[in-house]
Amino acid sequence: MSESEGRNLGRISIDKLGGVRLRLPATSANLGPGFDAAGVAMAIGLTIEARVLPGPYTTEVTGPELTIAATGRDAERCGRTRNNMIFETYREVLMGTGCAVAPLDLRIHNEIPLGMGCGSSAAARLGGVILANHFGGLGWDLHSCMEEACRREGHPDNVAACALGYMTVSAVDDGRLSVATCGQNLTWKLLLALPASGLATEKARALLPVEYSRADAVANVQRTALLVAAFALGRGDLLRVAMQDRMHQPYRMESSPLLPVMLPMAGGPEGGGVPGVLGVALSGAGSAVLLVVEAEAATGEIAVRVRQAAGDAELEIVETTMGPGVTVEPI
């Protein structure tokens, strides 16, 4: 059977396809020095239940109908049908492959903070690609879906972690993605400190310089290597140094005011810091800050110290752990 014949069969039978449930984790990218390369998946995430609405199906640009019922964090934003990132990705992938675009009914439950550097766009884009693969009968494996989502996201770190889970490192070579995962058995806890306002990734990237010194580049290479070893070997004692960065965090201090007051919580060469805190870094482009803490740490006491340092008794702090990548199941 030719590829085009397979797509035609997919169009014919699309109304017979059952629904699908996706669970896509929140992610924190960079982890300090691993800019656009490292990420970690969290146990909180985005759940999407998708079913086909009655036809007709079309490949026209105007697109089909979309209905959404959303619950959870930022439910009103997640429930908007206009410029919905999940559906727009789904539609663009299907139109780009010449497949019919089925109207969808989406049931969404969101736990991912939006605009905080916690991978909400990566989850939405990967979710949209997987929905297109399912309802379009594209026959893509997870790696192909991941590559398509990475192309749309512009960098692989969040998407790779969202797809595969736990701690991932990734690189793109001529459009092809290489990725590895580790840290599946780690029991470290993760704390996300969430400021009142977010920061768009595009604006955060605009703050970065075009060139870096050799000293800064070498420092980040060293720490990224140490970072991978820390997660692969479960060496929490390495994270204080391994999560240091010179390439993006120094330039994002003003736009992410929690970062400078929380970095000292990891301590210094002579010790100090907050007991139980292994490492601190900006979560993605910010403005949330990620703390990696020992499994036995008293997270309530750490949260008190974080709020004191921030000067905000109402600062939201989300406690979670590392978790698996996307799951896909029929409904």
Sequence and secondary structure as in RCSB ss.txt:
>XXXX:A:sequence
MSESEGRNLGRISIDKLGGVRLRLPATSANLGPGFDAAGVAMAIGLTIEARVLPGPYTTEVTGPELTIAATGRDA
ERCGRTRNNMIFETYREVLMGTGCAVAPLDLRIHNEIPLGMGCGSSAAARLGGVILANHFGGLGWDLHSCMEEAC
RREGHPDNVAACALGYMTVSAVDDGRLSVATCGQNLTWKLLLALPASGLATEKARALLPVEYSRADAVANVQRTA
LLVAAFALGRGDLLRVAMQDRMHQPYRMESSPLLPVMLPMAGGPEGGGVPGVLGVALSGAGSAVLLVVEAEAATG
EIAVRVRQAAGDAELEIVETTMGPGVTVEPI
>XXXX:A:secstr
  HHHHHHHHHHHGGG   EEEEEEEEEEETTTEEEEEEEEEEEEEEEEEEE S   B STT   EEEEEEETTH
HHHT  TT HHHHHHHHHHHHTT  B  EEEEEEE S TTSSSSHHHHHHHHHHHHHHHHHT    HHHHHHHHH
HHHSSSHHHHHHHHBSEEEEEEETTEEEEEEE TT   EEEEEE SS   HHHHHHTS S   HHHHHHHHHHHH
HHHHHHHHT GGGHHHHT  SSSGGGSTTTSTHHHHHGGGG BTTB S TTEEEEEE TTSSSEEEEE TT  HH
HHHHHHHHHHT TT EEEEEEB B  EEEE 
